[in-house]
Amino acid sequence: MTWVNKINGMTREAFIETFGGLFEHSPWVADKAENERPFSSFEGLFETMRGVVEASGREAQLGLLRKHPQLGAKDKMSFTSSQEQKGAGLDRLSEEEFETFLRLNDQYRETFGFPFILAVKGQTKRDVYQSLQERLSSGYEQEFQTALQQVYRIAWLRLQDKMTPVRSDSMRRTMSYGKGNVFAYRTFMEPLTGLSVIPESPFTQKDYTVFGLNVTVELGGEAFLPSFTEGDNSAVVATDSMKNFIQRHLGSFTGKTAEGFVQYVSEAFLRKYPHIEWVQMTAEELPFETAVSNGESGGLVFSRSRNEKLQTFIQMERNGAEPVVTRQYSEVRDLQLVKVKDNSFTGFIRDEYTTLPEDSNRPLFVYVNIGWTYEDGDDAYAEDPSRYAAPEQIRDIAGAVFEEVASPSIQSLIYSIGQRVLQRFPQLTEVTFESQNRTWDTVLEDIDGSEGKVYTEPRLPFGFQRFCVTRDDL
């Protein structure tokens, strides 16, 4: 299937989710463009979206301009805008440069009524500064049209970035290698404190007396092709070297989260080895709890704890000379929760294939993986701890909602959990779920003098659910 057929075959929701961010915080453009499918080309898709903006009228266009963040400022912005500004060096301004940009941006907004907009990809901070100075002398109508053209330019570049891997799927071969089960433990690392307090969880800090990780790293790039086709290892970084690289960088890591560590060491790989084009890294945090002796803890003995896995993933690629994060998320995996009553499953389709009885009060045993994505990826590094969503807190929210809700289905349960997570952590953009129904089979319905029952493990086939809860669901 060609890339254009894939786009034309998307559901409406998938289309808007994929292309809704091309125009800053304005998914309405993709929403209206979706009505014009099918598209015959990549360029046709863009021209349709541009036409939607052109036809939207002056007020909507002005609203679109005002959605853009201020360049060089420290305001919250979309993850895409953040990465674009980083590429131009606008996240590394000196104090004097920052004050200059702030003054000129304020002057520009006061003059024109919307922020200074420039497609900064491929630009330097000097280029941005010069353009800002020059455009301050423009007339209003000229600058309005210039800003609108820059919005189109930004959307075009974002669409190119989004579609390049899709368009090249048929030409790209699978070619990468890496190292798994890289275990690394660091003792007496600085604890993570200052987390936001939420009512569903007593968890308020991470004690890193023992900080353990199980890391998997994967490297890619055209430079590795001769190692496959000719047996030429001159560009190969030995996987044993990868292991040593990861473990030793844990010693120099000054951050406080697993997310921060994978970002730190992935960037270090790209800076150390310039022929590597991309890095993918997954790290499972290995939780340790203080062992108790005679009712007290001495703070030196720890036990490995819990079934669930606290995991993070990052993908970094090169944007010119600079490594950039292209994908990042955190997860709680293999969480197992059972609620012994106050769950139901009724009202489903009954036909000649149905053997399952309706149940208005059943136990419910679920396995669930919960993932979440930050709007600003830097929040995952806990530079401001109050904006970090700790996996332990996400886990506790899942248990608390399960306890509170009389669930009519697993679908309803995970939706409620996702809504609660987004309510507690407004810095997150979405929460994803993969769940399995592992509810026990009943052996004995009635026990004299007790409301209890006897159960056994379920039969092998299991039901599963996948869902993504976004801020639109609040």
ZIHU-V693387 format. One record per pair of residues at least 4 apart in sequence whose ideal C-beta (glycine too) atoms are under 8 Angstrom apart, sorted by the first residue. I is the first residue (numbers start at 1). J is the second residue. Records with the same first field share a line. If there is no record, write none. Layout:
BEGIN
I->J  J
END
This chain:
BEGIN
1->5  6  9
2->6  170
3->7  42  163  166  167  169
4->8  38  39  40  41  42  45
5->9
6->10  166
7->15  18  37  39  45
8->37  38  39
10->14  15  18
11->15
12->16  34
13->17
14->18
15->19  30  34  37
16->20  27  30  31  34
17->470
18->30  162
19->30  33  45  49  159  162
20->26  27  29  30  31
21->27  78  80  158
22->29  30  49  155  158  159  162
23->29  30  49  53  64  67  151  155
24->64  67  68  69  78  81  151  154
25->67  78
26->63  64  67
27->31
28->32
29->33  49  52  53  64
30->34  49
32->52
33->45  48  49  52
36->48
39->44  45  48
40->44
41->45
42->46  159  163  167
43->47
44->48
45->49  159
46->50  155  156  159
47->51
48->52
49->53  155
50->54  152  155
51->55
52->56
53->60  61  64  148  151  152
56->60  61  64
57->61
58->62
59->63
60->64
61->65  144  148
62->66  113  114  144
63->67
64->151
65->114  115  117  144  147  148  151
66->114  115
68->81  114  115  117  151
69->73  75  77  78  81  85  115
70->75  105  109  115  116
71->85  90  101  105  115  116  117  118  120  128  132
72->85  90  93  97  98  101  102  105  125  128
73->101  102  105
74->98
76->375  376
77->81  82  85  376
78->82  375
79->83  374  375  376  377  429
80->84  158
81->85
82->86  91  376  377  378
83->87  319  324  325
84->88  120  121  154
85->90  91  120
86->90  91  322  324
87->120  121  122  319  320  322  324
88->120  121  123  124  125  127  128
89->93  124  125
90->101  120  125  128
93->97  98  101  125
94->98
95->99
96->100
97->101  125  129
98->102
99->103
100->104  129
101->105  129  132
102->106
103->107
104->108  116  129  132  133  136
105->109  115  116  132
106->110
107->111  136
108->112  115  116  132  135  136
109->113  114  115  116
111->136
112->140  143  144  147
114->144  147
116->132  135  147
117->147  150  151  154
118->123  128  131  132  150
119->123  150  153  154  157
120->128
121->157  319
122->320
123->127  128
124->128
125->129
126->130
127->131
128->132
129->133
130->134
131->135
132->136
135->143  146
138->142  143  146
139->143
140->144
141->145
142->146
143->147
144->148
145->149
146->150
147->151
148->152
149->153
150->154
151->155
152->156
153->157
154->158
155->159
156->160
157->161
158->162
159->163
160->164
162->166
163->167
164->168
165->169  172
168->172
175->220  222  224  225  228
176->218  219  220  224  280
177->218  219  224  239
178->216  217  218  219  239  242  280
179->216  217  239  240  242  243  246
180->216
181->214  216
182->214  215  216  217  242  243  246  247
183->212  213  214  215  286
184->212  213  215  246  247  250
185->210  211  212  213  286
186->208  210  211  212  250  251  253
187->209  210  211
188->208  209
189->208  209  211  256
190->208  256
191->205  206  207  208  256
192->205  206  208  256  257  382  385  388  390
193->204  205  385
194->205  385  386
195->203  204  205  385  386  388  390  393
196->386  387  388  424  425
197->204
198->393  397  424
200->393  396  397  399  400  401  420  424
201->392  393  396  397  400
202->396
203->390  392  393  396
206->256  390  392
207->290
208->256
209->288  299  300  302
210->288  302
211->250  285
212->285  286  287  288
213->250  258  261  283  284  285  286
214->283  284  286
215->246  262  281  282  283  284
216->281  282  283
217->242  246  266  269  279  280  281
218->279  280  281
219->224  237  242  269  273  276  278  279
220->224  276  277  278  279  280
221->275  276  277  278
222->277
223->235  275  276  277
224->228  235  236
225->229
226->230  231  232  234  235
227->231  232  233  235  236
235->275
237->241  242  273  276
238->242
239->243
240->244
241->245
242->246
243->247
244->248
245->249  265  268  269  272
246->250  265
247->251
248->252
249->253  261  264  265  268
250->261  265
253->260  261  264  265
255->260  261  264  381  382
256->260  381  382  385
257->261  312  380  381  382  388
258->262  283  285  310  311  312
259->263  312  314  328  330  380  381  382
260->264  380  381  382
261->265  283
262->266  281  282  283  312  313  314
263->267  314  316  325  328  380  381
264->268
265->269  281
266->270  279  281  314  316  323
267->271  316  323
268->272
269->273  276  279
270->274  276  279  316  318  323
271->323
277->317  318
278->315  316  317  318  326
279->314  315  316  317
280->313  314  315
281->313  314
282->311  312  313
283->311  312
284->309  310  311
285->309  310  311  312  391
286->304
287->304  305  306  310
288->302  303  304  305
289->302  303  305
290->297  299  301  302
291->297  301  302  303
292->296  297
293->297  298  301
297->301
307->334  335  336
308->332  333  334  335  336  395
309->331  332  333  334
310->331  332  391  392
311->330  331  332  333
312->328  329  330  331  380
313->327  328  329  330  331
314->325  327  328
315->325  326  327  328
316->323  324  325  326
317->323  324  326
318->322  323  324
319->323  324
325->377
328->373  374  377  380
329->371  372  373  432
330->371  372  373  380  389  391
331->369  370  371  372  391
332->369  370  391  394  395  398
333->369
334->367  369
335->367  368  369  370  395  398
336->365  366  367  368  438
337->365  366  368  398  399  402
338->363  364  365  366
339->343  363  364  402  403  407
340->363
341->361  362  363
342->361  406  407
343->361  362  363  364  406  407
344->359  360  361  362  406  407  408
345->358  359  362  408  409
346->358  359  360  408
347->358  408
348->354  356  358
349->354
350->354
362->439
363->439  440  453  455
364->407  410  413  437  439
365->437  438  439  440  458
366->410  413  435  436  437  438  439
367->435  436  438
368->398  414  433  434  435  436
369->433  434  435
370->394  395  398  417  421  431  432  433
371->431  432  433
372->389  394  421  425  428  430  431  432
373->428  429  430  432
374->378  379  380  389  427  428  429
375->379  427  428  429
376->427
378->383
379->384  387  388  389  427
380->388
381->388
382->387  388
384->388
387->427
389->393  394  421  424  425  427  428
390->394
391->395
392->396
393->397  424
394->398  421
395->399
396->400
397->401  417  420  421  424
398->402  417
399->403
400->404  420
401->405  413  416  417  420
402->407  413  417
405->412  413  416
407->412  413  416
408->412
409->413
410->414  435  437  463  465
411->415  465  467
412->416
413->417
414->418  433  435  465  467  469
415->419  467  469  473
416->420
417->421  431  433
418->422  431  433  467  468  469  473
419->423  469  473  474
420->424
421->425  428  431  469
422->426  428  430  431  469  470  471  473  474
423->474
429->470  471
430->468  469  470  471
431->468  469
432->466  467  468  469
433->465  466  467  468  469
434->464  465  466
435->464  465  466
436->462  463  464  465
437->462  463  464  465
438->458  462
439->458
440->455  456  457  458
441->455  456  457  458  459
442->453  454  455
443->453  454  455  456
444->453  454
445->453
446->453
447->452  453  454
458->462
469->473
END
